[in-house]
């Protein structure tokens, strides 16, 4: 025992404290179920993280029950509560409840976390903790003295209270799920977007990955939709309006919000149709309905539930690559978003009837790493201020900027058919640290509506 670096017993002996066997077992327990089980999360208190007081309690109670078990049962119990705690923590970061997260776990193999230094670092730290716990778990920790059991409970309850206190400033930033009876709002409902489906124009809905509303940051506010506001060609052809709407949960919930006009998620759409969703309603009005996404159709089963809400045609990474889009890397490696507007333009030019086209972007999913053909390394070209103070936000806004420039070029071309375009965020960007995360409104996402002027008004401005 004495040779192991993390040895509270040896430390106590060095300072002249004599410990009986019960106290030694108690300290072994504290080292594993209080320190090792929580130290990685505690290290995040000062940069920001979801509150996890409940998980601290679950780990502590599990440790008290498991302390009398044989070694392997104790370690498997530790693995179980650590897996639970990590999953709930991830869910908190991405505004997923545990049910939503469990639906998501099956898709993790489609990701490429090795493209992110952040994920690599977290993985190494977690493996280190599990390895240390494996060694420490071999020590006897089955104490039974009542006062020590009370002390153990006091330790993990105290730690839970400390966690609550440390997370007070981030209330509302994590675990956003729609409460029962929550009033519904969306960009499509606020703008009357679907009401423009009169058969005379195309409708284009773009859900922008991790596009959050500014929260007092003047530079982010200045950059939000800036290329559209600076474009004379946009002003000549479109009436422009912008606003914010509530969001809950993650991307698929954002899709259901904007496409189906309700709070919810995709689970109940995999096996049954919903004719009340916008694509189905557009199809009834004689519109062609197309969905585009730069990632795979199997991710969150979009290849299954998109048809069930009325999309007659679906194009995913493989299809968009064949249409000319290049490949961009990242944790979510797929087609380059900046190449999709040209394909949208070609699709609408070739359309034989009015079309409702929906595009879910990809590349701005966090974290946005340098390199990998994302063209974000020199993000100073978009904002020297963000490059200096918020480099992660800077890289993300470079993705947005390049999408905006490509889209403006397309929708202001002389031969681009008459269309209304609505852009809206799915959820706030789930930055890991408080410094970046608090720059965004924890409750709302922004939208921009480009409403095509009637043909006479457009002709007068040319």
Buried (B, 14 or more C-beta within 10 A) or exposed (E): EEEBEEBBBEEBBEEEEEBEEBBBBBBBBBBBBBBBBBEBBBEBBEEBBBBBBEBBBBBBBBBBEBBEBEEEEBBEBBEBBBEBBBBBBBBBBBBBBEEBBEBBEEEEEBBEEEBBEBBEEBEEEEEEBBEBBEEBBEBEBBBEEEEBBEEBBEBBBEBBEBBBEBBEEBEEBBBBBBEEEEEEBBBBBBBEBBEBBEEEBBBBBBBBBBBBBBBEBEBBEEBBBBBBEEBEBBBBBBEBEBBBBBBBBBBBBBBBBBBBBEBBBBBEBEEEEBEEBBBBBBBEEEBBBBBBBBBBBEBBBBBBBBBBBBBBBBBBBEBBBEBEBEBBBBBBBBBBBBBBBBBBBEBBEEBEEBBBBBBBBBBBBBBBBEEBBBBBEEBBBBBEBBBEBBBBBBBBBBBBBBBBBBBBBBBBEEEBBBBBBBBBBBBBBBBBBBBBBBBBBBBBBBBBBBBBBEEEEBEEEE
